[in-house]
Amino acid sequence: MAINLVLKPEIEAQLIAQAAAKGIPVEQYLQSWIETNLVTETAQPFHQTETPEEWVELLEAFTNNPALANVPPLSDEAISRESIYREREDSQL
């Protein structure tokens, strides 16, 4: 795949300098950099890479989701200790 980018002159100069420092063509340097950063980004879960602000934004988006507005609350029985641990206690008998 071929992609054309229009870069600011100072960014282009930095890329050329970094590629030259490694002794490789700019195209090869960019390809390597993109592959490394894409793999790193996809290999790390969100909870390891997010900022506190991103967490807040995600939680607010979740809690303000219109789909949750019509969800009925859980009953007292559903959240009681006996209900939660019943299967585990029964299997231990």
Biopython code that builds the backbone (N, CA, C, O; Angstrom):
import numpy as np
from Bio.PDB.StructureBuilder import StructureBuilder

atoms = [
    (1, "MET", "N", (0.841, -1.165, 0.000)),
    (1, "MET", "CA", (0.000, 0.000, 0.000)),
    (1, "MET", "C", (0.892, 1.235, 0.000)),
    (1, "MET", "O", (1.877, 1.298, 0.735)),
    (2, "ALA", "N", (0.552, 2.188, -0.803)),
    (2, "ALA", "CA", (1.312, 3.438, -0.856)),
    (2, "ALA", "C", (0.451, 4.564, -0.295)),
    (2, "ALA", "O", (-0.717, 4.705, -0.660)),
    (3, "ILE", "N", (1.031, 5.358, 0.589)),
    (3, "ILE", "CA", (0.336, 6.485, 1.203)),
    (3, "ILE", "C", (1.211, 7.718, 1.053)),
    (3, "ILE", "O", (2.409, 7.679, 1.332)),
    (4, "ASN", "N", (0.609, 8.803, 0.612)),
    (4, "ASN", "CA", (1.337, 10.072, 0.511)),
    (4, "ASN", "C", (0.972, 10.946, 1.692)),
    (4, "ASN", "O", (-0.207, 11.116, 2.004)),
    (5, "LEU", "N", (1.973, 11.498, 2.348)),
    (5, "LEU", "CA", (1.757, 12.389, 3.485)),
    (5, "LEU", "C", (2.351, 13.753, 3.188)),
    (5, "LEU", "O", (3.420, 13.865, 2.589)),
    (6, "VAL", "N", (1.643, 14.783, 3.616)),
    (6, "VAL", "CA", (2.181, 16.136, 3.541)),
    (6, "VAL", "C", (2.568, 16.510, 4.965)),
    (6, "VAL", "O", (1.707, 16.682, 5.828)),
    (7, "LEU", "N", (3.867, 16.634, 5.202)),
    (7, "LEU", "CA", (4.378, 16.901, 6.543)),
    (7, "LEU", "C", (4.898, 18.325, 6.653)),
    (7, "LEU", "O", (5.309, 18.935, 5.666)),
    (8, "LYS", "N", (4.872, 18.831, 7.859)),
    (8, "LYS", "CA", (5.502, 20.124, 8.120)),
    (8, "LYS", "C", (7.002, 19.953, 7.884)),
    (8, "LYS", "O", (7.556, 18.887, 8.152)),
    (9, "PRO", "N", (7.652, 20.988, 7.388)),
    (9, "PRO", "CA", (9.093, 20.868, 7.096)),
    (9, "PRO", "C", (9.923, 20.423, 8.296)),
    (9, "PRO", "O", (10.865, 19.647, 8.136)),
    (10, "GLU", "N", (9.589, 20.902, 9.497)),
    (10, "GLU", "CA", (10.375, 20.507, 10.674)),
    (10, "GLU", "C", (10.183, 19.029, 11.021)),
    (10, "GLU", "O", (11.114, 18.375, 11.491)),
    (11, "ILE", "N", (8.976, 18.505, 10.788)),
    (11, "ILE", "CA", (8.723, 17.075, 11.031)),
    (11, "ILE", "C", (9.488, 16.244, 10.006)),
    (11, "ILE", "O", (10.114, 15.239, 10.343)),
    (12, "GLU", "N", (9.428, 16.674, 8.768)),
    (12, "GLU", "CA", (10.159, 15.972, 7.712)),
    (12, "GLU", "C", (11.654, 15.950, 8.019)),
    (12, "GLU", "O", (12.310, 14.924, 7.838)),
    (13, "ALA", "N", (12.187, 17.064, 8.477)),
    (13, "ALA", "CA", (13.614, 17.135, 8.816)),
    (13, "ALA", "C", (13.954, 16.181, 9.958)),
    (13, "ALA", "O", (15.001, 15.534, 9.941)),
    (14, "GLN", "N", (13.067, 16.094, 10.951)),
    (14, "GLN", "CA", (13.299, 15.164, 12.067)),
    (14, "GLN", "C", (13.291, 13.722, 11.583)),
    (14, "GLN", "O", (14.130, 12.921, 11.994)),
    (15, "LEU", "N", (12.346, 13.388, 10.712)),
    (15, "LEU", "CA", (12.285, 12.022, 10.183)),
    (15, "LEU", "C", (13.550, 11.683, 9.399)),
    (15, "LEU", "O", (14.121, 10.604, 9.556)),
    (16, "ILE", "N", (13.972, 12.602, 8.570)),
    (16, "ILE", "CA", (15.186, 12.378, 7.776)),
    (16, "ILE", "C", (16.393, 12.197, 8.692)),
    (16, "ILE", "O", (17.225, 11.319, 8.465)),
    (17, "ALA", "N", (16.484, 13.023, 9.718)),
    (17, "ALA", "CA", (17.611, 12.933, 10.654)),
    (17, "ALA", "C", (17.589, 11.615, 11.422)),
    (17, "ALA", "O", (18.630, 10.982, 11.601)),
    (18, "GLN", "N", (16.413, 11.200, 11.874)),
    (18, "GLN", "CA", (16.323, 9.948, 12.635)),
    (18, "GLN", "C", (16.616, 8.742, 11.753)),
    (18, "GLN", "O", (17.271, 7.796, 12.191)),
    (19, "ALA", "N", (16.134, 8.771, 10.514)),
    (19, "ALA", "CA", (16.430, 7.673, 9.590)),
    (19, "ALA", "C", (17.921, 7.634, 9.279)),
    (19, "ALA", "O", (18.523, 6.562, 9.233)),
    (20, "ALA", "N", (18.510, 8.797, 9.068)),
    (20, "ALA", "CA", (19.946, 8.863, 8.775)),
    (20, "ALA", "C", (20.765, 8.358, 9.957)),
    (20, "ALA", "O", (21.787, 7.697, 9.769)),
    (21, "ALA", "N", (20.320, 8.667, 11.177)),
    (21, "ALA", "CA", (21.034, 8.204, 12.371)),
    (21, "ALA", "C", (21.030, 6.684, 12.455)),
    (21, "ALA", "O", (21.963, 6.084, 12.989)),
    (22, "LYS", "N", (19.984, 6.068, 11.930)),
    (22, "LYS", "CA", (19.917, 4.602, 11.930)),
    (22, "LYS", "C", (20.539, 4.012, 10.671)),
    (22, "LYS", "O", (20.719, 2.798, 10.569)),
    (23, "GLY", "N", (20.865, 4.875, 9.715)),
    (23, "GLY", "CA", (21.485, 4.412, 8.478)),
    (23, "GLY", "C", (20.524, 3.710, 7.544)),
    (23, "GLY", "O", (20.928, 2.826, 6.789)),
    (24, "ILE", "N", (19.255, 4.091, 7.582)),
    (24, "ILE", "CA", (18.250, 3.463, 6.722)),
    (24, "ILE", "C", (17.459, 4.547, 5.986)),
    (24, "ILE", "O", (17.420, 5.697, 6.424)),
    (25, "PRO", "N", (16.831, 4.176, 4.865)),
    (25, "PRO", "CA", (16.003, 5.151, 4.146)),
    (25, "PRO", "C", (14.801, 5.593, 4.991)),
    (25, "PRO", "O", (14.340, 4.859, 5.866)),
    (26, "VAL", "N", (14.309, 6.786, 4.717)),
    (26, "VAL", "CA", (13.174, 7.334, 5.465)),
    (26, "VAL", "C", (11.964, 6.408, 5.367)),
    (26, "VAL", "O", (11.266, 6.189, 6.357)),
    (27, "GLU", "N", (11.715, 5.868, 4.182)),
    (27, "GLU", "CA", (10.560, 4.987, 3.994)),
    (27, "GLU", "C", (10.642, 3.770, 4.913)),
    (27, "GLU", "O", (9.655, 3.381, 5.538)),
    (28, "GLN", "N", (11.826, 3.180, 4.985)),
    (28, "GLN", "CA", (12.022, 2.010, 5.846)),
    (28, "GLN", "C", (11.869, 2.395, 7.317)),
    (28, "GLN", "O", (11.274, 1.652, 8.098)),
    (29, "TYR", "N", (12.405, 3.553, 7.689)),
    (29, "TYR", "CA", (12.288, 4.028, 9.070)),
    (29, "TYR", "C", (10.820, 4.229, 9.442)),
    (29, "TYR", "O", (10.380, 3.789, 10.504)),
    (30, "LEU", "N", (10.065, 4.893, 8.567)),
    (30, "LEU", "CA", (8.640, 5.126, 8.839)),
    (30, "LEU", "C", (7.864, 3.817, 8.937)),
    (30, "LEU", "O", (7.033, 3.650, 9.830)),
    (31, "GLN", "N", (8.132, 2.897, 8.029)),
    (31, "GLN", "CA", (7.435, 1.618, 8.066)),
    (31, "GLN", "C", (7.721, 0.887, 9.374)),
    (31, "GLN", "O", (6.808, 0.351, 10.002)),
    (32, "SER", "N", (8.965, 0.865, 9.777)),
    (32, "SER", "CA", (9.339, 0.221, 11.033)),
    (32, "SER", "C", (8.680, 0.911, 12.222)),
    (32, "SER", "O", (8.169, 0.247, 13.124)),
    (33, "TRP", "N", (8.690, 2.237, 12.225)),
    (33, "TRP", "CA", (8.096, 3.009, 13.325)),
    (33, "TRP", "C", (6.598, 2.746, 13.424)),
    (33, "TRP", "O", (6.073, 2.541, 14.518)),
    (34, "ILE", "N", (5.912, 2.752, 12.290)),
    (34, "ILE", "CA", (4.460, 2.513, 12.286)),
    (34, "ILE", "C", (4.157, 1.105, 12.779)),
    (34, "ILE", "O", (3.276, 0.924, 13.620)),
    (35, "GLU", "N", (4.868, 0.111, 12.272)),
    (35, "GLU", "CA", (4.624, -1.268, 12.694)),
    (35, "GLU", "C", (4.865, -1.439, 14.186)),
    (35, "GLU", "O", (4.081, -2.104, 14.864)),
    (36, "THR", "N", (5.922, -0.859, 14.699)),
    (36, "THR", "CA", (6.231, -0.964, 16.127)),
    (36, "THR", "C", (5.148, -0.311, 16.968)),
    (36, "THR", "O", (4.705, -0.884, 17.963)),
    (37, "ASN", "N", (4.721, 0.870, 16.581)),
    (37, "ASN", "CA", (3.727, 1.591, 17.365)),
    (37, "ASN", "C", (2.340, 0.981, 17.255)),
    (37, "ASN", "O", (1.586, 1.008, 18.228)),
    (38, "LEU", "N", (1.982, 0.436, 16.109)),
    (38, "LEU", "CA", (0.687, -0.226, 15.990)),
    (38, "LEU", "C", (0.657, -1.493, 16.828)),
    (38, "LEU", "O", (-0.334, -1.764, 17.505)),
    (39, "VAL", "N", (1.728, -2.270, 16.792)),
    (39, "VAL", "CA", (1.795, -3.487, 17.594)),
    (39, "VAL", "C", (1.758, -3.137, 19.073)),
    (39, "VAL", "O", (1.049, -3.783, 19.843)),
    (40, "THR", "N", (2.511, -2.127, 19.477)),
    (40, "THR", "CA", (2.535, -1.722, 20.878)),
    (40, "THR", "C", (1.166, -1.248, 21.325)),
    (40, "THR", "O", (0.714, -1.579, 22.421)),
    (41, "GLU", "N", (0.509, -0.475, 20.480)),
    (41, "GLU", "CA", (-0.795, 0.072, 20.842)),
    (41, "GLU", "C", (-1.835, -1.031, 20.972)),
    (41, "GLU", "O", (-2.649, -1.001, 21.895)),
    (42, "THR", "N", (-1.823, -2.008, 20.062)),
    (42, "THR", "CA", (-2.819, -3.063, 20.117)),
    (42, "THR", "C", (-2.464, -4.118, 21.155)),
    (42, "THR", "O", (-3.347, -4.842, 21.615)),
    (43, "ALA", "N", (-1.201, -4.224, 21.533)),
    (43, "ALA", "CA", (-0.797, -5.247, 22.490)),
    (43, "ALA", "C", (-1.093, -4.844, 23.933)),
    (43, "ALA", "O", (-1.174, -5.710, 24.805)),
    (44, "GLN", "N", (-1.253, -3.564, 24.198)),
    (44, "GLN", "CA", (-1.485, -3.109, 25.564)),
    (44, "GLN", "C", (-2.965, -2.813, 25.772)),
    (44, "GLN", "O", (-3.560, -2.062, 25.000)),
    (45, "PRO", "N", (-3.559, -3.389, 26.796)),
    (45, "PRO", "CA", (-4.964, -3.110, 27.075)),
    (45, "PRO", "C", (-5.179, -1.654, 27.477)),
    (45, "PRO", "O", (-4.256, -0.965, 27.912)),
    (46, "PHE", "N", (-6.411, -1.212, 27.320)),
    (46, "PHE", "CA", (-6.768, 0.175, 27.618)),
    (46, "PHE", "C", (-6.388, 0.568, 29.035)),
    (46, "PHE", "O", (-5.883, 1.668, 29.258)),
    (47, "HIS", "N", (-6.626, -0.325, 30.002)),
    (47, "HIS", "CA", (-6.365, 0.036, 31.399)),
    (47, "HIS", "C", (-4.883, 0.281, 31.681)),
    (47, "HIS", "O", (-4.537, 0.857, 32.712)),
    (48, "GLN", "N", (-4.007, -0.154, 30.772)),
    (48, "GLN", "CA", (-2.577, 0.084, 30.966)),
    (48, "GLN", "C", (-2.092, 1.351, 30.268)),
    (48, "GLN", "O", (-1.001, 1.840, 30.562)),
    (49, "THR", "N", (-2.879, 1.875, 29.364)),
    (49, "THR", "CA", (-2.406, 2.995, 28.555)),
    (49, "THR", "C", (-3.203, 4.277, 28.734)),
    (49, "THR", "O", (-2.763, 5.336, 28.285)),
    (50, "GLU", "N", (-4.351, 4.212, 29.374)),
    (50, "GLU", "CA", (-5.220, 5.381, 29.458)),
    (50, "GLU", "C", (-4.763, 6.348, 30.541)),
    (50, "GLU", "O", (-4.022, 5.995, 31.458)),
    (51, "THR", "N", (-5.224, 7.553, 30.401)),
    (51, "THR", "CA", (-4.987, 8.568, 31.423)),
    (51, "THR", "C", (-6.198, 8.599, 32.347)),
    (51, "THR", "O", (-7.253, 8.081, 31.980)),
    (52, "PRO", "N", (-6.083, 9.184, 33.523)),
    (52, "PRO", "CA", (-7.258, 9.300, 34.399)),
    (52, "PRO", "C", (-8.423, 10.023, 33.714)),
    (52, "PRO", "O", (-9.585, 9.687, 33.943)),
    (53, "GLU", "N", (-8.113, 11.004, 32.884)),
    (53, "GLU", "CA", (-9.169, 11.724, 32.172)),
    (53, "GLU", "C", (-9.897, 10.804, 31.193)),
    (53, "GLU", "O", (-11.114, 10.902, 31.035)),
    (54, "GLU", "N", (-9.150, 9.908, 30.534)),
    (54, "GLU", "CA", (-9.779, 8.962, 29.605)),
    (54, "GLU", "C", (-10.686, 7.988, 30.352)),
    (54, "GLU", "O", (-11.749, 7.622, 29.850)),
    (55, "TRP", "N", (-10.272, 7.565, 31.555)),
    (55, "TRP", "CA", (-11.117, 6.694, 32.373)),
    (55, "TRP", "C", (-12.425, 7.392, 32.711)),
    (55, "TRP", "O", (-13.502, 6.816, 32.560)),
    (56, "VAL", "N", (-12.327, 8.635, 33.170)),
    (56, "VAL", "CA", (-13.526, 9.393, 33.538)),
    (56, "VAL", "C", (-14.442, 9.540, 32.331)),
    (56, "VAL", "O", (-15.654, 9.355, 32.439)),
    (57, "GLU", "N", (-13.866, 9.871, 31.187)),
    (57, "GLU", "CA", (-14.658, 10.036, 29.966)),
    (57, "GLU", "C", (-15.362, 8.734, 29.594)),
    (57, "GLU", "O", (-16.537, 8.746, 29.227)),
    (58, "LEU", "N", (-14.653, 7.620, 29.688)),
    (58, "LEU", "CA", (-15.240, 6.325, 29.368)),
    (58, "LEU", "C", (-16.367, 5.969, 30.332)),
    (58, "LEU", "O", (-17.432, 5.522, 29.906)),
    (59, "LEU", "N", (-16.138, 6.166, 31.620)),
    (59, "LEU", "CA", (-17.169, 5.851, 32.607)),
    (59, "LEU", "C", (-18.392, 6.748, 32.457)),
    (59, "LEU", "O", (-19.522, 6.283, 32.608)),
    (60, "GLU", "N", (-18.178, 8.028, 32.162)),
    (60, "GLU", "CA", (-19.307, 8.928, 31.955)),
    (60, "GLU", "C", (-20.099, 8.529, 30.718)),
    (60, "GLU", "O", (-21.330, 8.567, 30.729)),
    (61, "ALA", "N", (-19.408, 8.151, 29.660)),
    (61, "ALA", "CA", (-20.096, 7.706, 28.447)),
    (61, "ALA", "C", (-20.907, 6.446, 28.735)),
    (61, "ALA", "O", (-22.023, 6.297, 28.237)),
    (62, "PHE", "N", (-20.354, 5.551, 29.528)),
    (62, "PHE", "CA", (-21.066, 4.323, 29.881)),
    (62, "PHE", "C", (-22.302, 4.616, 30.723)),
    (62, "PHE", "O", (-23.387, 4.108, 30.437)),
    (63, "THR", "N", (-22.141, 5.425, 31.749)),
    (63, "THR", "CA", (-23.272, 5.693, 32.643)),
    (63, "THR", "C", (-24.329, 6.574, 31.998)),
    (63, "THR", "O", (-25.487, 6.542, 32.415)),
    (64, "ASN", "N", (-23.965, 7.355, 30.998)),
    (64, "ASN", "CA", (-24.937, 8.206, 30.310)),
    (64, "ASN", "C", (-25.509, 7.550, 29.062)),
    (64, "ASN", "O", (-26.211, 8.199, 28.287)),
    (65, "ASN", "N", (-25.219, 6.284, 28.864)),
    (65, "ASN", "CA", (-25.700, 5.554, 27.703)),
    (65, "ASN", "C", (-27.219, 5.449, 27.765)),
    (65, "ASN", "O", (-27.750, 4.951, 28.758)),
    (66, "PRO", "N", (-27.937, 5.902, 26.736)),
    (66, "PRO", "CA", (-29.402, 5.848, 26.757)),
    (66, "PRO", "C", (-29.949, 4.427, 26.882)),
    (66, "PRO", "O", (-31.063, 4.239, 27.371)),
    (67, "ALA", "N", (-29.193, 3.441, 26.455)),
    (67, "ALA", "CA", (-29.660, 2.056, 26.554)),
    (67, "ALA", "C", (-29.810, 1.624, 28.008)),
    (67, "ALA", "O", (-30.603, 0.732, 28.309)),
    (68, "LEU", "N", (-29.057, 2.248, 28.912)),
    (68, "LEU", "CA", (-29.139, 1.883, 30.328)),
    (68, "LEU", "C", (-30.315, 2.545, 31.040)),
    (68, "LEU", "O", (-30.659, 2.154, 32.155)),
    (69, "ALA", "N", (-30.927, 3.530, 30.418)),
    (69, "ALA", "CA", (-32.014, 4.273, 31.064)),
    (69, "ALA", "C", (-33.229, 3.389, 31.334)),
    (69, "ALA", "O", (-33.958, 3.628, 32.297)),
    (70, "ASN", "N", (-33.459, 2.381, 30.507)),
    (70, "ASN", "CA", (-34.646, 1.535, 30.646)),
    (70, "ASN", "C", (-34.362, 0.197, 31.317)),
    (70, "ASN", "O", (-35.239, -0.665, 31.369)),
    (71, "VAL", "N", (-33.180, 0.016, 31.817)),
    (71, "VAL", "CA", (-32.825, -1.241, 32.471)),
    (71, "VAL", "C", (-33.357, -1.214, 33.899)),
    (71, "VAL", "O", (-33.046, -0.296, 34.659)),
    (72, "PRO", "N", (-34.158, -2.214, 34.271)),
    (72, "PRO", "CA", (-34.691, -2.218, 35.636)),
    (72, "PRO", "C", (-33.591, -2.542, 36.644)),
    (72, "PRO", "O", (-32.641, -3.252, 36.315)),
    (73, "PRO", "N", (-33.709, -2.037, 37.849)),
    (73, "PRO", "CA", (-32.706, -2.348, 38.874)),
    (73, "PRO", "C", (-32.807, -3.815, 39.286)),
    (73, "PRO", "O", (-33.857, -4.440, 39.133)),
    (74, "LEU", "N", (-31.719, -4.351, 39.805)),
    (74, "LEU", "CA", (-31.732, -5.726, 40.299)),
    (74, "LEU", "C", (-32.572, -5.806, 41.565)),
    (74, "LEU", "O", (-32.633, -4.861, 42.351)),
    (75, "SER", "N", (-33.212, -6.945, 41.742)),
    (75, "SER", "CA", (-34.026, -7.138, 42.942)),
    (75, "SER", "C", (-33.125, -7.367, 44.153)),
    (75, "SER", "O", (-31.940, -7.670, 44.012)),
    (76, "ASP", "N", (-33.701, -7.217, 45.342)),
    (76, "ASP", "CA", (-32.939, -7.484, 46.563)),
    (76, "ASP", "C", (-32.454, -8.927, 46.588)),
    (76, "ASP", "O", (-31.346, -9.203, 47.048)),
    (77, "GLU", "N", (-33.275, -9.845, 46.099)),
    (77, "GLU", "CA", (-32.894, -11.254, 46.062)),
    (77, "GLU", "C", (-31.692, -11.466, 45.139)),
    (77, "GLU", "O", (-30.793, -12.242, 45.463)),
    (78, "ALA", "N", (-31.672, -10.796, 44.019)),
    (78, "ALA", "CA", (-30.592, -10.973, 43.048)),
    (78, "ALA", "C", (-29.244, -10.529, 43.595)),
    (78, "ALA", "O", (-28.208, -11.061, 43.197)),
    (79, "ILE", "N", (-29.248, -9.569, 44.496)),
    (79, "ILE", "CA", (-27.974, -9.069, 45.016)),
    (79, "ILE", "C", (-27.718, -9.471, 46.465)),
    (79, "ILE", "O", (-26.800, -8.959, 47.105)),
    (80, "SER", "N", (-28.532, -10.386, 46.976)),
    (80, "SER", "CA", (-28.313, -10.831, 48.354)),
    (80, "SER", "C", (-27.115, -11.780, 48.412)),
    (80, "SER", "O", (-26.786, -12.437, 47.424)),
    (81, "ARG", "N", (-26.481, -11.846, 49.549)),
    (81, "ARG", "CA", (-25.328, -12.721, 49.736)),
    (81, "ARG", "C", (-25.709, -14.172, 49.486)),
    (81, "ARG", "O", (-24.968, -14.914, 48.841)),
    (82, "GLU", "N", (-26.851, -14.566, 49.991)),
    (82, "GLU", "CA", (-27.297, -15.953, 49.838)),
    (82, "GLU", "C", (-27.452, -16.310, 48.362)),
    (82, "GLU", "O", (-27.069, -17.399, 47.935)),
    (83, "SER", "N", (-28.005, -15.403, 47.604)),
    (83, "SER", "CA", (-28.206, -15.654, 46.181)),
    (83, "SER", "C", (-26.875, -15.723, 45.438)),
    (83, "SER", "O", (-26.692, -16.570, 44.564)),
    (84, "ILE", "N", (-25.964, -14.850, 45.779)),
    (84, "ILE", "CA", (-24.678, -14.795, 45.086)),
    (84, "ILE", "C", (-23.841, -16.039, 45.365)),
    (84, "ILE", "O", (-23.212, -16.574, 44.452)),
    (85, "TYR", "N", (-23.824, -16.506, 46.609)),
    (85, "TYR", "CA", (-22.948, -17.612, 46.992)),
    (85, "TYR", "C", (-23.650, -18.962, 47.065)),
    (85, "TYR", "O", (-23.023, -19.957, 47.428)),
    (86, "ARG", "N", (-24.926, -19.018, 46.731)),
    (86, "ARG", "CA", (-25.696, -20.257, 46.859)),
    (86, "ARG", "C", (-25.044, -21.419, 46.118)),
    (86, "ARG", "O", (-24.841, -22.478, 46.711)),
    (87, "GLU", "N", (-24.713, -21.255, 44.851)),
    (87, "GLU", "CA", (-24.151, -22.356, 44.072)),
    (87, "GLU", "C", (-22.817, -22.825, 44.638)),
    (87, "GLU", "O", (-22.560, -24.027, 44.699)),
    (88, "ARG", "N", (-21.986, -21.909, 45.043)),
    (88, "ARG", "CA", (-20.686, -22.295, 45.581)),
    (88, "ARG", "C", (-20.858, -23.045, 46.896)),
    (88, "ARG", "O", (-20.184, -24.049, 47.127)),
    (89, "GLU", "N", (-21.748, -22.572, 47.755)),
    (89, "GLU", "CA", (-21.973, -23.245, 49.034)),
    (89, "GLU", "C", (-22.607, -24.611, 48.829)),
    (89, "GLU", "O", (-22.275, -25.562, 49.536)),
    (90, "ASP", "N", (-23.525, -24.716, 47.859)),
    (90, "ASP", "CA", (-24.148, -26.011, 47.582)),
    (90, "ASP", "C", (-23.124, -27.021, 47.070)),
    (90, "ASP", "O", (-23.200, -28.203, 47.405)),
    (91, "SER", "N", (-22.171, -26.568, 46.266)),
    (91, "SER", "CA", (-21.178, -27.494, 45.723)),
    (91, "SER", "C", (-20.179, -27.946, 46.783)),
    (91, "SER", "O", (-19.521, -28.973, 46.614)),
    (92, "GLN", "N", (-20.060, -27.197, 47.868)),
    (92, "GLN", "CA", (-19.131, -27.563, 48.929)),
    (92, "GLN", "C", (-19.756, -28.538, 49.920)),
    (92, "GLN", "O", (-19.051, -29.098, 50.759)),
    (93, "LEU", "N", (-21.049, -28.747, 49.837)),
    (93, "LEU", "CA", (-21.717, -29.663, 50.779)),
    (93, "LEU", "C", (-21.541, -31.103, 50.406)),
    (93, "LEU", "O", (-22.043, -31.987, 51.100)),
]
sb = StructureBuilder()
sb.init_structure("model")
sb.init_model(0)
sb.init_chain("A")
sb.init_seg("    ")
for serial, (resi, resn, name, xyz) in enumerate(atoms, 1):
    if name == "N":
        sb.init_residue(resn, " ", resi, " ")
    sb.init_atom(name, np.array(xyz, "f"), 0.0, 1.0, " ", f" {name:<3s}", serial, name[0])
structure = sb.get_structure()
